[in-house]
């Protein structure tokens, strides 16, 4: 898709397929078919599509614990990926990787649940490319919380010192699990990258067309100079840090959650030992403020798919064809996967 202008319909199709795939995964998780934690890429689709659509054969991707969407967009077999999430031996990693620790040698893609691990992995990919004298680049996807990990800082240092073609993509939703990121991150992240000698920009990661256009020139220049670059892309997480996120539950079901938690909160406020009443009250106010902030982020106007769809409404017929095609593909996929599982029983 490396034309001068983005094909917004093709980008939307990538995003919509990713969204429908993950919504299907969410349904399976809710039904208990998928066990353990599940971190979704819902809300990051514009960043993933805007970056990955510029990649060519030989480019590599190092992912964090939200790897489902990028894997789908990079061309990983969706049946193998879904079977992997279900722990099936025919999965991408024979059912051993779950949703966080995935690898595809064919696609040069690796993910890890270790916070900040995408930095060293991407540096390794880029170093290999440089030794082979190829014009390929490596992408490191990570959240803003991971930007404070020492291994990420070491990765920035090595990418600069060795002039390696790593595109660092920091997906920033302003919340590090349940902590406002500004409370644990000093300074500006793009300025931090510049202190290592790496140019960087901050952009709106909700607008896929904007992300695509910015990355077009950035990645083209990286292939010429074989040097690193740093992006901070603002985004949202529609399902919070992970499925079942307690803050998101409180935001969506305020009355129900309040009833369940009022007793323990009142008990904590009236305990004789511990912090002062003022400090306890301030802590509760801080939690309420975070719930409100996340709720505002998740309003419809901030959904990258809604933003992309609004640009395509003039050609509603083509839009409906894309969505119908993807919905049929997802239905066929889930039927095929369930048939495979039932055949093993």
C-alpha positions, 0 to 999 in steps of 0.5 A: 500500500506504499502509494503517495496517497493512502487507500482509506478503504483498504486501511479500514478493512484492515482495521475492521477485520482486526476489530471483529477478530478481537471481538470474537476473541472477547466473546470466547473469553467471556464464555470461558473458552480462553483462559487467563489474562487477555490484553486487547488491541481494541483502540490501537487499530489506526496505529497498527494499520498506519504503520504496518501497511508500509512494511515490505518483505524482510521487515520485522516487528517486535510486539508487546502483550497486545499483539493480536491486531498487528499479527492479523494485519501482518498476514499471520494465518488467523486460524492458527492465531485463534487456535493458539489463543485457545491453547490448541496444538495446531496453533501458531506456537503449538498452543504454548504461547497464549496471546502474549508470547508468539513468534512467526519466523516466516513473518519475522514477528515476535511478541512478549509479555515482558514489559519493554522487551520489544525494544531489545528484540527490535534492535536485534532484528535491525542489527541482523538487517544491517549485517545482511546489508538489506534496506529492511527496518524493524518496528518496536511496539510498546506502551508509554509505561514500558518507555521507563523500563531500563531495557527500553532505554538501553535499546534507544541507546544502542539504536542510536549508537549503532545507527540501527533502523528501528522505528520505536512506536509508543502507544500512549493512552495516558494510563499505565495499567491503573496509574496516570502515566504522568505520575510515573513518567518524567519529561516528554518522551519525544524529547527523551528520545532526542536526548539519545540522538533519535528524532521523534514526533507525537501524533494522533494515533486515532486517525489512520489516514494521518498515521499513514501519511506521517509514517510514509515519509518517516519509513521512506527516510529510514530505509535511506538512512538506516537510522532510528526514529521515535513515535508517540501515538496517542490512543485509547484502550476500549477494554481497559488494560485487560478484559475484566478491567476493574476501573472499566467495570466501575465506569460502565456499571457505576451503581452496581460496582458502587454497591459492591465496594461501598462497604469495604471503602467505608470500612477503610475510611473509618479504620483507626490505623493507617493514613489520615482521613484526608489522605484516604479521601484524596485517594478515593477522589483520585480513583474517581477522577481516573474512572471519569478520565477513562470514561471520557476517552472511551466515548464514541468520538475517540474510536478509531474505527468510527473516525475512519468510517465517518470519512467513508460514508460518501461511498456507503455501498462500498463500505457495506460490502467491506463490512459484509465481507469481513463479517462473513470471513469471521463467521467462517473462521469461527466455524472452521476453528470450532469444527477443528476443536470438536474433531479432537474430542 
